Amino acid sequence: MSVALGLPGMPAPVLAERRQTRKIRVGKVEVGGDAPVSVQSMTTTPTTDINATLQQIAELTAAGCDIVRVAVPSADDAEALPAIAQKSQIPVVADIHFQPKYVFAAIDAGCAGVRVNPGNIKKFDDRVGEIAQAAKDAGVSLRIGVNAGSLDPRQLEKYGKPTAEALVESAVREASLFEEHDFHDFKISVKHHDPVVMVRAYEMLSERGDWPLHLGVTEAGPAFQGTVKSSVAFGTLLARGIGDTIRVSLSAPPVEEVKVGIQILQSLNLRERKLEIVSCPSCGRAQVDVYSLADRVTAGLEGMQVPLRVAVMGCIVNGPGEAREADLGVASGNGKGQIFVKGEVIKTVPEADIVETLIDEASRIAEQMETEGVESGEPQVTVT
């Protein structure tokens, strides 16, 4: 008996077509246009500690991060940039505040991009022409980053607080200054800690021009709260086709930001799904410890990179149906589990062997998918 595995032939459905924006480059990564939505994060190490920063960048790269930002608050940090930019496997963006001289230092250091905050850089508007020319000559893109916590004093005075209108007005004003100097290689962000204000700001900004947009809920909070706020805000915007690159801001290790960002994109079919665990929330019908089963299967399959949906179900009501719909699944009950591969029961095992069996079957399927190539059609696995 043979069972088809692999991705369906048709593209995965999305909720809305992507908004058409101009395309820019951040080093080797394209942002905007028809480029996929990219995931960013920021290092938490002192930039002056080159080895520690590069180690964290390597961890972020392994987690799937596309672009990384490093803080440059001092001359010592600026001096560390050349080594970091040269050795990083993904494009490095220098994060600049207060001192415009560090913008030029970052460009000279070979950074792929520079994030500037017009609201807190001294006499920024007076230096736009110089910055635009330097960036253009070096082939470096910029991000105009407007934040609720550091809004341009002119907009703050006008609106009284960082409203969506204030954020957008500041961003559009700065964008126009760069465009007056014939510089267009920039993206824009208008971040706010309140998802409602943030969503409204990006909606308004998307109507004002074709700039690529970097999404972010700033100071989103600890891991749980920040994940919820970011998921709600990003999901709302991305589902409407708004957003070209994202950063989930968490009070947590930056690798966790990347994991959440990737999961958001995969959930919206904006990035190819890899391993997906489908498990029931448990209820009075459950006859096994679903929580433990799901956690152990997830841990055992960590790092798997093929698109594989694994269902871990704990009752006879929804279990068989969900397990049958997955690439690999188990419907558990009465001290045993039925193991499904692409809709077919291949064996029944004791409850104590469920986790080991699922991990073994997943590894076997993944190996065959990698060998035969999931893009080459629908690989077959022989079930005995």
MIFI-187619 format. One record per residue (C-alpha): residue number from 1; residue in one letter; x, y, z. Coordinates in steps of 0.2 Angstrom, whole numbers. Last residue first. Example, Ala and Ser with C-alpha at 12.3 -4.5 7.8 and 13.67 -1.06 7.14 Angstrom:
<pts>
@mardren->2; kolti->S; xx->68; yy->-5; zz->36
@mardren->1; kolti->A; xx->62; yy->-22; zz->39
</pts>
This chain:
<pts>
@mardren->384; kolti->T; xx->16; yy->-11; zz->28
@mardren->383; kolti->V; xx->16; yy->7; zz->22
@mardren->382; kolti->T; xx->26; yy->12; zz->7
@mardren->381; kolti->V; xx->30; yy->31; zz->6
@mardren->380; kolti->Q; xx->26; yy->40; zz->-10
@mardren->379; kolti->P; xx->33; yy->57; zz->-14
@mardren->378; kolti->E; xx->21; yy->69; zz->-21
@mardren->377; kolti->G; xx->28; yy->80; zz->-34
@mardren->376; kolti->S; xx->46; yy->86; zz->-36
@mardren->375; kolti->E; xx->45; yy->100; zz->-24
@mardren->374; kolti->V; xx->45; yy->89; zz->-9
@mardren->373; kolti->G; xx->62; yy->82; zz->-14
@mardren->372; kolti->E; xx->65; yy->63; zz->-15
@mardren->371; kolti->T; xx->78; yy->62; zz->-2
@mardren->370; kolti->E; xx->71; yy->76; zz->9
@mardren->369; kolti->M; xx->54; yy->69; zz->8
@mardren->368; kolti->Q; xx->61; yy->51; zz->12
@mardren->367; kolti->E; xx->71; yy->58; zz->27
@mardren->366; kolti->A; xx->55; yy->67; zz->33
@mardren->365; kolti->I; xx->44; yy->52; zz->32
@mardren->364; kolti->R; xx->57; yy->41; zz->42
@mardren->363; kolti->S; xx->59; yy->55; zz->55
@mardren->362; kolti->A; xx->41; yy->57; zz->57
@mardren->361; kolti->E; xx->38; yy->38; zz->59
@mardren->360; kolti->D; xx->52; yy->37; zz->72
@mardren->359; kolti->I; xx->45; yy->52; zz->82
@mardren->358; kolti->L; xx->27; yy->46; zz->81
@mardren->357; kolti->T; xx->32; yy->28; zz->87
@mardren->356; kolti->E; xx->43; yy->35; zz->101
@mardren->355; kolti->V; xx->29; yy->46; zz->107
@mardren->354; kolti->I; xx->15; yy->32; zz->106
@mardren->353; kolti->D; xx->25; yy->18; zz->114
@mardren->352; kolti->A; xx->18; yy->20; zz->132
@mardren->351; kolti->E; xx->1; yy->21; zz->125
@mardren->350; kolti->P; xx->2; yy->4; zz->117
@mardren->349; kolti->V; xx->3; yy->4; zz->98
@mardren->348; kolti->T; xx->-9; yy->2; zz->84
@mardren->347; kolti->K; xx->-2; yy->2; zz->66
@mardren->346; kolti->I; xx->-3; yy->9; zz->49
@mardren->345; kolti->V; xx->-20; yy->17; zz->50
@mardren->344; kolti->E; xx->-22; yy->27; zz->33
@mardren->343; kolti->G; xx->-26; yy->46; zz->32
@mardren->342; kolti->K; xx->-9; yy->52; zz->27
@mardren->341; kolti->V; xx->0; yy->41; zz->40
@mardren->340; kolti->F; xx->-11; yy->36; zz->55
@mardren->339; kolti->I; xx->-5; yy->28; zz->71
@mardren->338; kolti->Q; xx->-19; yy->21; zz->82
@mardren->337; kolti->G; xx->-15; yy->24; zz->100
@mardren->336; kolti->K; xx->-17; yy->13; zz->115
@mardren->335; kolti->G; xx->-22; yy->14; zz->134
@mardren->334; kolti->N; xx->-41; yy->15; zz->130
@mardren->333; kolti->G; xx->-39; yy->30; zz->119
@mardren->332; kolti->S; xx->-27; yy->39; zz->107
@mardren->331; kolti->A; xx->-29; yy->45; zz->89
@mardren->330; kolti->V; xx->-12; yy->47; zz->83
@mardren->329; kolti->G; xx->-6; yy->57; zz->68
@mardren->328; kolti->L; xx->5; yy->59; zz->53
@mardren->327; kolti->D; xx->2; yy->69; zz->37
@mardren->326; kolti->A; xx->-13; yy->76; zz->45
@mardren->325; kolti->E; xx->-31; yy->74; zz->40
@mardren->324; kolti->R; xx->-33; yy->56; zz->47
@mardren->323; kolti->A; xx->-27; yy->61; zz->64
@mardren->322; kolti->E; xx->-40; yy->75; zz->64
@mardren->321; kolti->G; xx->-54; yy->63; zz->60
@mardren->320; kolti->P; xx->-48; yy->49; zz->71
@mardren->319; kolti->G; xx->-46; yy->61; zz->86
@mardren->318; kolti->N; xx->-62; yy->71; zz->85
@mardren->317; kolti->V; xx->-73; yy->60; zz->95
@mardren->316; kolti->I; xx->-62; yy->45; zz->100
@mardren->315; kolti->C; xx->-51; yy->55; zz->112
@mardren->314; kolti->G; xx->-33; yy->61; zz->114
@mardren->313; kolti->M; xx->-26; yy->68; zz->98
@mardren->312; kolti->V; xx->-8; yy->72; zz->93
@mardren->311; kolti->A; xx->-9; yy->77; zz->75
@mardren->310; kolti->V; xx->8; yy->79; zz->65
@mardren->309; kolti->R; xx->8; yy->91; zz->50
@mardren->308; kolti->L; xx->25; yy->90; zz->40
@mardren->307; kolti->P; xx->33; yy->103; zz->29
@mardren->306; kolti->V; xx->51; yy->98; zz->31
@mardren->305; kolti->Q; xx->63; yy->107; zz->43
@mardren->304; kolti->M; xx->63; yy->96; zz->59
@mardren->303; kolti->G; xx->72; yy->106; zz->72
@mardren->302; kolti->E; xx->62; yy->100; zz->87
@mardren->301; kolti->L; xx->54; yy->84; zz->83
@mardren->300; kolti->G; xx->57; yy->75; zz->100
@mardren->299; kolti->A; xx->52; yy->91; zz->109
@mardren->298; kolti->T; xx->36; yy->93; zz->100
@mardren->297; kolti->V; xx->32; yy->74; zz->103
@mardren->296; kolti->R; xx->36; yy->76; zz->121
@mardren->295; kolti->D; xx->25; yy->92; zz->123
@mardren->294; kolti->A; xx->10; yy->84; zz->113
@mardren->293; kolti->L; xx->11; yy->68; zz->123
@mardren->292; kolti->S; xx->12; yy->77; zz->140
@mardren->291; kolti->Y; xx->-3; yy->89; zz->136
@mardren->290; kolti->V; xx->-13; yy->75; zz->129
@mardren->289; kolti->D; xx->-12; yy->64; zz->145
@mardren->288; kolti->V; xx->-23; yy->50; zz->139
@mardren->287; kolti->Q; xx->-41; yy->45; zz->140
@mardren->286; kolti->A; xx->-48; yy->62; zz->135
@mardren->285; kolti->R; xx->-67; yy->64; zz->135
@mardren->284; kolti->G; xx->-67; yy->76; zz->150
@mardren->283; kolti->C; xx->-57; yy->88; zz->140
@mardren->282; kolti->S; xx->-40; yy->90; zz->131
@mardren->281; kolti->P; xx->-35; yy->105; zz->121
@mardren->280; kolti->C; xx->-32; yy->94; zz->106
@mardren->279; kolti->S; xx->-16; yy->94; zz->96
@mardren->278; kolti->V; xx->-10; yy->99; zz->79
@mardren->277; kolti->I; xx->9; yy->100; zz->78
@mardren->276; kolti->E; xx->16; yy->109; zz->63
@mardren->275; kolti->L; xx->33; yy->106; zz->56
@mardren->274; kolti->K; xx->37; yy->117; zz->41
@mardren->273; kolti->R; xx->25; yy->129; zz->34
@mardren->272; kolti->E; xx->30; yy->139; zz->19
@mardren->271; kolti->R; xx->29; yy->157; zz->23
@mardren->270; kolti->L; xx->15; yy->169; zz->20
@mardren->269; kolti->N; xx->2; yy->155; zz->23
@mardren->268; kolti->L; xx->-6; yy->165; zz->37
@mardren->267; kolti->S; xx->-1; yy->153; zz->50
@mardren->266; kolti->Q; xx->16; yy->152; zz->43
@mardren->265; kolti->L; xx->19; yy->170; zz->44
@mardren->264; kolti->I; xx->14; yy->171; zz->62
@mardren->263; kolti->Q; xx->25; yy->155; zz->66
@mardren->262; kolti->I; xx->40; yy->164; zz->58
@mardren->261; kolti->G; xx->37; yy->179; zz->69
@mardren->260; kolti->V; xx->35; yy->169; zz->85
@mardren->259; kolti->K; xx->51; yy->159; zz->82
@mardren->258; kolti->V; xx->60; yy->175; zz->77
@mardren->257; kolti->E; xx->55; yy->184; zz->93
@mardren->256; kolti->E; xx->60; yy->168; zz->103
@mardren->255; kolti->V; xx->77; yy->169; zz->96
@mardren->254; kolti->P; xx->78; yy->187; zz->103
@mardren->253; kolti->P; xx->78; yy->181; zz->121
@mardren->252; kolti->A; xx->63; yy->188; zz->130
@mardren->251; kolti->S; xx->55; yy->205; zz->133
@mardren->250; kolti->L; xx->48; yy->203; zz->116
@mardren->249; kolti->S; xx->47; yy->214; zz->101
@mardren->248; kolti->V; xx->41; yy->204; zz->86
@mardren->247; kolti->R; xx->49; yy->211; zz->71
@mardren->246; kolti->I; xx->41; yy->211; zz->54
@mardren->245; kolti->T; xx->45; yy->214; zz->35
@mardren->244; kolti->D; xx->34; yy->218; zz->20
@mardren->243; kolti->G; xx->17; yy->223; zz->29
@mardren->242; kolti->I; xx->-1; yy->226; zz->23
@mardren->241; kolti->G; xx->-10; yy->213; zz->13
@mardren->240; kolti->R; xx->-26; yy->214; zz->23
@mardren->239; kolti->A; xx->-22; yy->197; zz->32
@mardren->238; kolti->L; xx->-5; yy->205; zz->35
@mardren->237; kolti->L; xx->-12; yy->219; zz->44
@mardren->236; kolti->T; xx->-24; yy->210; zz->56
@mardren->235; kolti->G; xx->-12; yy->196; zz->59
@mardren->234; kolti->F; xx->2; yy->208; zz->63
@mardren->233; kolti->A; xx->-8; yy->217; zz->76
@mardren->232; kolti->V; xx->-16; yy->201; zz->84
@mardren->231; kolti->S; xx->0; yy->191; zz->83
@mardren->230; kolti->S; xx->10; yy->206; zz->90
@mardren->229; kolti->K; xx->-2; yy->208; zz->105
@mardren->228; kolti->V; xx->-3; yy->190; zz->109
@mardren->227; kolti->T; xx->16; yy->187; zz->107
@mardren->226; kolti->G; xx->20; yy->202; zz->118
@mardren->225; kolti->Q; xx->8; yy->196; zz->132
@mardren->224; kolti->F; xx->16; yy->179; zz->133
@mardren->223; kolti->A; xx->34; yy->183; zz->130
@mardren->222; kolti->P; xx->35; yy->199; zz->141
@mardren->221; kolti->G; xx->30; yy->216; zz->134
@mardren->220; kolti->A; xx->25; yy->223; zz->117
@mardren->219; kolti->E; xx->38; yy->237; zz->119
@mardren->218; kolti->T; xx->35; yy->242; zz->101
@mardren->217; kolti->V; xx->22; yy->233; zz->91
@mardren->216; kolti->G; xx->31; yy->231; zz->74
@mardren->215; kolti->L; xx->28; yy->230; zz->56
@mardren->214; kolti->H; xx->41; yy->236; zz->43
@mardren->213; kolti->L; xx->32; yy->244; zz->28
@mardren->212; kolti->P; xx->38; yy->245; zz->10
@mardren->211; kolti->W; xx->34; yy->263; zz->3
@mardren->210; kolti->D; xx->20; yy->264; zz->-10
@mardren->209; kolti->G; xx->12; yy->279; zz->-3
@mardren->208; kolti->R; xx->-2; yy->287; zz->8
@mardren->207; kolti->E; xx->-14; yy->273; zz->9
@mardren->206; kolti->S; xx->-2; yy->261; zz->17
@mardren->205; kolti->L; xx->2; yy->275; zz->30
@mardren->204; kolti->M; xx->-17; yy->275; zz->36
@mardren->203; kolti->E; xx->-18; yy->257; zz->38
@mardren->202; kolti->Y; xx->-1; yy->257; zz->47
@mardren->201; kolti->A; xx->-7; yy->270; zz->59
@mardren->200; kolti->R; xx->-23; yy->261; zz->62
@mardren->199; kolti->V; xx->-14; yy->245; zz->66
@mardren->198; kolti->M; xx->-2; yy->253; zz->78
@mardren->197; kolti->V; xx->-16; yy->263; zz->87
@mardren->196; kolti->V; xx->-26; yy->246; zz->90
@mardren->195; kolti->P; xx->-10; yy->236; zz->94
@mardren->194; kolti->D; xx->-5; yy->248; zz->108
@mardren->193; kolti->H; xx->14; yy->249; zz->110
@mardren->192; kolti->H; xx->16; yy->260; zz->95
@mardren->191; kolti->K; xx->27; yy->258; zz->80
@mardren->190; kolti->V; xx->26; yy->268; zz->64
@mardren->189; kolti->S; xx->39; yy->259; zz->52
@mardren->188; kolti->I; xx->45; yy->265; zz->35
@mardren->187; kolti->K; xx->56; yy->257; zz->22
@mardren->186; kolti->F; xx->69; yy->266; zz->12
@mardren->185; kolti->D; xx->78; yy->265; zz->-5
@mardren->184; kolti->H; xx->69; yy->280; zz->-12
@mardren->183; kolti->F; xx->82; yy->294; zz->-13
@mardren->182; kolti->D; xx->79; yy->307; zz->-26
@mardren->181; kolti->H; xx->84; yy->321; zz->-13
@mardren->180; kolti->E; xx->66; yy->327; zz->-13
@mardren->179; kolti->E; xx->62; yy->309; zz->-10
@mardren->178; kolti->F; xx->72; yy->309; zz->7
@mardren->177; kolti->L; xx->62; yy->324; zz->13
@mardren->176; kolti->S; xx->46; yy->317; zz->7
@mardren->175; kolti->A; xx->49; yy->301; zz->18
@mardren->174; kolti->E; xx->53; yy->312; zz->33
@mardren->173; kolti->R; xx->36; yy->321; zz->31
@mardren->172; kolti->V; xx->27; yy->305; zz->28
@mardren->171; kolti->A; xx->34; yy->297; zz->44
@mardren->170; kolti->S; xx->30; yy->312; zz->55
@mardren->169; kolti->E; xx->12; yy->313; zz->48
@mardren->168; kolti->V; xx->9; yy->294; zz->51
@mardren->167; kolti->L; xx->15; yy->294; zz->69
@mardren->166; kolti->A; xx->4; yy->310; zz->73
@mardren->165; kolti->E; xx->-11; yy->303; zz->64
@mardren->164; kolti->A; xx->-9; yy->286; zz->74
@mardren->163; kolti->T; xx->-9; yy->296; zz->90
@mardren->162; kolti->P; xx->7; yy->300; zz->99
@mardren->161; kolti->K; xx->1; yy->313; zz->111
@mardren->160; kolti->G; xx->-4; yy->331; zz->111
@mardren->159; kolti->Y; xx->-7; yy->331; zz->93
@mardren->158; kolti->K; xx->2; yy->347; zz->88
@mardren->157; kolti->E; xx->15; yy->347; zz->101
@mardren->156; kolti->L; xx->19; yy->329; zz->99
@mardren->155; kolti->Q; xx->20; yy->331; zz->80
@mardren->154; kolti->R; xx->33; yy->345; zz->82
@mardren->153; kolti->P; xx->42; yy->336; zz->96
@mardren->152; kolti->D; xx->46; yy->321; zz->83
@mardren->151; kolti->L; xx->40; yy->305; zz->92
@mardren->150; kolti->S; xx->52; yy->296; zz->103
@mardren->149; kolti->G; xx->40; yy->284; zz->113
@mardren->148; kolti->A; xx->27; yy->282; zz->100
@mardren->147; kolti->N; xx->41; yy->277; zz->88
@mardren->146; kolti->V; xx->45; yy->282; zz->70
@mardren->145; kolti->G; xx->58; yy->272; zz->61
@mardren->144; kolti->I; xx->63; yy->278; zz->44
@mardren->143; kolti->R; xx->72; yy->263; zz->38
@mardren->142; kolti->L; xx->87; yy->265; zz->27
@mardren->141; kolti->S; xx->95; yy->256; zz->12
@mardren->140; kolti->V; xx->113; yy->255; zz->8
@mardren->139; kolti->G; xx->120; yy->255; zz->-10
@mardren->138; kolti->A; xx->136; yy->264; zz->-4
@mardren->137; kolti->D; xx->134; yy->280; zz->-15
@mardren->136; kolti->K; xx->115; yy->280; zz->-12
@mardren->135; kolti->A; xx->118; yy->279; zz->7
@mardren->134; kolti->A; xx->130; yy->293; zz->7
@mardren->133; kolti->Q; xx->119; yy->304; zz->-4
@mardren->132; kolti->A; xx->104; yy->301; zz->7
@mardren->131; kolti->I; xx->113; yy->305; zz->23
@mardren->130; kolti->E; xx->120; yy->321; zz->16
@mardren->129; kolti->G; xx->103; yy->327; zz->10
@mardren->128; kolti->V; xx->94; yy->322; zz->26
@mardren->127; kolti->R; xx->107; yy->331; zz->37
@mardren->126; kolti->D; xx->97; yy->347; zz->41
@mardren->125; kolti->D; xx->81; yy->336; zz->44
@mardren->124; kolti->F; xx->91; yy->327; zz->57
@mardren->123; kolti->K; xx->95; yy->342; zz->68
@mardren->122; kolti->K; xx->99; yy->330; zz->82
@mardren->121; kolti->I; xx->92; yy->313; zz->80
@mardren->120; kolti->N; xx->77; yy->310; zz->92
@mardren->119; kolti->G; xx->62; yy->311; zz->82
@mardren->118; kolti->P; xx->70; yy->307; zz->65
@mardren->117; kolti->N; xx->74; yy->289; zz->71
@mardren->116; kolti->V; xx->86; yy->281; zz->59
@mardren->115; kolti->R; xx->88; yy->263; zz->55
@mardren->114; kolti->V; xx->103; yy->259; zz->44
@mardren->113; kolti->G; xx->105; yy->245; zz->31
@mardren->112; kolti->A; xx->117; yy->233; zz->24
@mardren->111; kolti->C; xx->131; yy->238; zz->36
@mardren->110; kolti->G; xx->148; yy->241; zz->27
@mardren->109; kolti->A; xx->157; yy->251; zz->41
@mardren->108; kolti->D; xx->156; yy->267; zz->30
@mardren->107; kolti->I; xx->137; yy->266; zz->31
@mardren->106; kolti->A; xx->137; yy->263; zz->50
@mardren->105; kolti->A; xx->150; yy->277; zz->52
@mardren->104; kolti->F; xx->139; yy->289; zz->42
@mardren->103; kolti->V; xx->123; yy->285; zz->52
@mardren->102; kolti->Y; xx->135; yy->287; zz->68
@mardren->101; kolti->K; xx->138; yy->305; zz->64
@mardren->100; kolti->P; xx->119; yy->308; zz->65
@mardren->99; kolti->Q; xx->120; yy->307; zz->84
@mardren->98; kolti->F; xx->104; yy->305; zz->94
@mardren->97; kolti->H; xx->98; yy->287; zz->89
@mardren->96; kolti->I; xx->105; yy->275; zz->76
@mardren->95; kolti->D; xx->101; yy->256; zz->75
@mardren->94; kolti->A; xx->113; yy->248; zz->62
@mardren->93; kolti->V; xx->106; yy->235; zz->51
@mardren->92; kolti->V; xx->116; yy->219; zz->48
@mardren->91; kolti->P; xx->112; yy->207; zz->33
@mardren->90; kolti->I; xx->113; yy->189; zz->37
@mardren->89; kolti->Q; xx->128; yy->178; zz->38
@mardren->88; kolti->S; xx->137; yy->190; zz->49
@mardren->87; kolti->K; xx->156; yy->191; zz->47
@mardren->86; kolti->Q; xx->158; yy->207; zz->37
@mardren->85; kolti->A; xx->144; yy->217; zz->46
@mardren->84; kolti->I; xx->151; yy->212; zz->63
@mardren->83; kolti->A; xx->169; yy->216; zz->60
@mardren->82; kolti->P; xx->165; yy->233; zz->52
@mardren->81; kolti->L; xx->152; yy->237; zz->66
@mardren->80; kolti->A; xx->164; yy->236; zz->81
@mardren->79; kolti->E; xx->170; yy->254; zz->79
@mardren->78; kolti->A; xx->152; yy->261; zz->79
@mardren->77; kolti->D; xx->149; yy->252; zz->96
@mardren->76; kolti->D; xx->165; yy->261; zz->103
@mardren->75; kolti->A; xx->158; yy->278; zz->96
@mardren->74; kolti->S; xx->142; yy->276; zz->106
@mardren->73; kolti->P; xx->124; yy->271; zz->105
@mardren->72; kolti->V; xx->125; yy->259; zz->90
@mardren->71; kolti->A; xx->112; yy->245; zz->93
@mardren->70; kolti->V; xx->112; yy->230; zz->82
@mardren->69; kolti->R; xx->98; yy->225; zz->70
@mardren->68; kolti->V; xx->97; yy->208; zz->61
@mardren->67; kolti->I; xx->89; yy->203; zz->45
@mardren->66; kolti->D; xx->82; yy->186; zz->39
@mardren->65; kolti->C; xx->80; yy->176; zz->55
@mardren->64; kolti->G; xx->77; yy->158; zz->53
@mardren->63; kolti->A; xx->82; yy->150; zz->70
@mardren->62; kolti->A; xx->99; yy->146; zz->63
@mardren->61; kolti->T; xx->102; yy->165; zz->58
@mardren->60; kolti->L; xx->96; yy->170; zz->76
@mardren->59; kolti->E; xx->109; yy->158; zz->84
@mardren->58; kolti->A; xx->123; yy->165; zz->72
@mardren->57; kolti->I; xx->118; yy->183; zz->76
@mardren->56; kolti->Q; xx->119; yy->178; zz->95
@mardren->55; kolti->Q; xx->137; yy->172; zz->92
@mardren->54; kolti->L; xx->141; yy->187; zz->81
@mardren->53; kolti->T; xx->136; yy->198; zz->96
@mardren->52; kolti->A; xx->146; yy->188; zz->109
@mardren->51; kolti->N; xx->161; yy->189; zz->98
@mardren->50; kolti->I; xx->160; yy->207; zz->94
@mardren->49; kolti->D; xx->157; yy->213; zz->112
@mardren->48; kolti->T; xx->156; yy->231; zz->107
@mardren->47; kolti->T; xx->138; yy->228; zz->101
@mardren->46; kolti->P; xx->134; yy->224; zz->119
@mardren->45; kolti->T; xx->122; yy->209; zz->118
@mardren->44; kolti->T; xx->104; yy->210; zz->115
@mardren->43; kolti->T; xx->104; yy->208; zz->96
@mardren->42; kolti->M; xx->89; yy->213; zz->86
@mardren->41; kolti->S; xx->76; yy->203; zz->76
@mardren->40; kolti->Q; xx->69; yy->203; zz->59
@mardren->39; kolti->V; xx->58; yy->192; zz->49
@mardren->38; kolti->S; xx->55; yy->194; zz->30
@mardren->37; kolti->V; xx->38; yy->195; zz->21
@mardren->36; kolti->P; xx->42; yy->186; zz->4
@mardren->35; kolti->A; xx->48; yy->198; zz->-10
@mardren->34; kolti->D; xx->35; yy->202; zz->-23
@mardren->33; kolti->G; xx->37; yy->221; zz->-20
@mardren->32; kolti->G; xx->44; yy->224; zz->-3
@mardren->31; kolti->V; xx->60; yy->219; zz->5
@mardren->30; kolti->E; xx->74; yy->209; zz->-4
@mardren->29; kolti->V; xx->87; yy->202; zz->7
@mardren->28; kolti->K; xx->105; yy->201; zz->0
@mardren->27; kolti->G; xx->110; yy->217; zz->8
@mardren->26; kolti->V; xx->94; yy->226; zz->13
@mardren->25; kolti->R; xx->86; yy->228; zz->-4
@mardren->24; kolti->I; xx->72; yy->238; zz->-9
@mardren->23; kolti->K; xx->55; yy->234; zz->-18
@mardren->22; kolti->R; xx->42; yy->247; zz->-21
@mardren->21; kolti->T; xx->25; yy->242; zz->-13
@mardren->20; kolti->Q; xx->10; yy->232; zz->-20
@mardren->19; kolti->R; xx->-1; yy->227; zz->-6
@mardren->18; kolti->R; xx->0; yy->208; zz->-4
@mardren->17; kolti->E; xx->-16; yy->199; zz->-10
@mardren->16; kolti->A; xx->-28; yy->195; zz->4
@mardren->15; kolti->L; xx->-33; yy->180; zz->15
@mardren->14; kolti->V; xx->-20; yy->168; zz->8
@mardren->13; kolti->P; xx->-22; yy->151; zz->0
@mardren->12; kolti->A; xx->-8; yy->139; zz->-1
@mardren->11; kolti->P; xx->-1; yy->137; zz->-19
@mardren->10; kolti->M; xx->-9; yy->122; zz->-29
@mardren->9; kolti->G; xx->1; yy->106; zz->-30
@mardren->8; kolti->P; xx->-1; yy->100; zz->-12
@mardren->7; kolti->L; xx->14; yy->98; zz->-2
@mardren->6; kolti->G; xx->21; yy->81; zz->2
@mardren->5; kolti->L; xx->15; yy->63; zz->5
@mardren->4; kolti->A; xx->5; yy->51; zz->-4
@mardren->3; kolti->V; xx->2; yy->34; zz->4
@mardren->2; kolti->S; xx->7; yy->17; zz->-4
@mardren->1; kolti->M; xx->0; yy->0; zz->0
</pts>
